[in-house]
Amino acid sequence: MAKKQQPTLHRFTFIALLIAVLACITAGFFLLIIGSVNIGLFTGATIETLNKGLIISGAVVILALAVYLLLEPDKVRRAITGRQARYGSNTLITSVAFLGILIVANVLAFQNPNLHADITEDKQNTLAPESAQALEQLKEPVTAIAFYSSNLSTQSTDELLAKFKAGSDGKFDYEFKNLDTDPLAAKEAGITGDGKILLTMGDRKEIAAYASETEITKALYRLINPEARVIYFLTGHGEASLESEPPSMTQAKQTLENKNYTTKSLNLLVENKIPEDALTIVIPGPLKPVSEQEAELLKQFVDGGGSLIVMENPTIVTDFGNSSDPLAEYLTSDWGITLNNDIIMDQSSQELLYAVSASYSQHAITQNLSQNYIVIMLQARSIGVQEGMDGITLTPLILTSPNSWGETNFVNAIAGEVSFDPEDFPGPLEMAVSGENSITKGRVVVFGNSIFATNDGFDTYGNGNMFVNSLDWAAFQEDAISVTPYTPTERMFIPPDQIRWIIILLGSVIILPGLVILAGVSTWLARRRQG
């Protein structure tokens, strides 16, 4: 019997289904773009335009299906009531139920962003007890602003800050700002350098120098427990000023005040005593020597557990002349730190008089500098270190490359006719040294330069970081709290012996695929018997 020929129009009804499928794919594409725009991954179109495209695509799907239904009512009826529909109903119900569970779960997660569960064995995604305690003690909401350039990845920082937000009961929130597109915001916040985080609670601010749980937790505790942290800058000898007149340290002052330090000037020649609230005293590049009386007062202050940051430039750029330097003599006799009478010539730099850090020692001051920043000092002197003094621990913080030397012939240096001579100091040279007395608990940080911390050099690479980190350490703010680290669970793959390899191969290559094939054949035979 000949097969009944279909009308010509019915031969092209499949085009309606094809149009419906293409329109459905287009609608899915519009949904994907809308989601990307909402989370900030795509900015090439407006939501209004995308919504219009989604509506049009949906309308085309409905229209195409309606046309097919009108032209092929018999096929649609058989598809709905036939055997294939019965077989597919269970799959459809299961798929709809699974999709419904996903939607409900995502809605609940979106509406409750603070709820989270750490199902890792060693709780890698859970904050340390000290961090959780700091979040519990928050009296006001805290906002963290992470300042990152386009060159630095924010992924790990985002994950870390999300942990703090999740554990804060709504009292901790954060955002990122791009240093490249919004440098003014960073300047107003007192941010110098990449990867720093500003934490604000009410009218108080703290800066985390880098993204780590310990650093952020320390900043939170400083916000919770504000205390008087007064830093005095010595004056009276032509030092760099905290005011606007050059050489000025207003940028350093602003950065320190954003970290809740109080900065004040101190003229020991007038006061003749060190204030009781002094935490650290900074001596930023005197042009005249500190007197013996002042040096004795500074010595007593450090012997009582205080700290000094000394920044002395080469004598060729000061008015020291042949005068003695009681402060330098104190550093040599009590600490084993000698300010060499030279000026660094660095052939690894573009200009000889710019000393560039080539390596760092392991220390709290340099822990966030060694990977990302260099320190540059214009017209610096080198520093000598004498080890073995009782109770004194000295650490050369930053060093120049071996391709440098300390020029001692200032006449040649002025004339620009320099070369390495036997009486010069060979590189690598110490540019900064820290010292800690385990008996008195006093601390000192000594630099052979002050220009790097003034407005002329503070924003250059890691200069500002180096100064602020040094002051944090000298002021005993680097170890206010110790966060308990987690110990990751170590796992090791032990290769199986020959018999186990055979069992694994049989199971994965033969047995499991065979069971799947057998189940399929059994299902096919069962359906054939049922007709």
Beta strands, then each sheet from edge to edge (+ up, - down):
strand 1: 142-148
strand 2: 172-178
strand 3: 196-201
strand 4: 204-208
strand 5: 230-234
strand 6: 262-266
strand 7: 278-284
strand 8: 307-311
strand 9: 337-339
strand 10: 343-346
strand 11: 354-356
strand 12: 359-360
strand 13: 376-378
strand 14: 383-385
strand 15: 392-399
strand 16: 404-407
strand 17: 425-426
strand 18: 430-437
strand 19: 443-447
sheet 1: 2+ 1+ 3- 4+
sheet 2: 6+ 5+ 7+ 8+ 19+ 18- 15+ 12-
sheet 3: 9+ 14-
sheet 4: 10+ 16- 17+
sheet 5: 11+ 13-
end
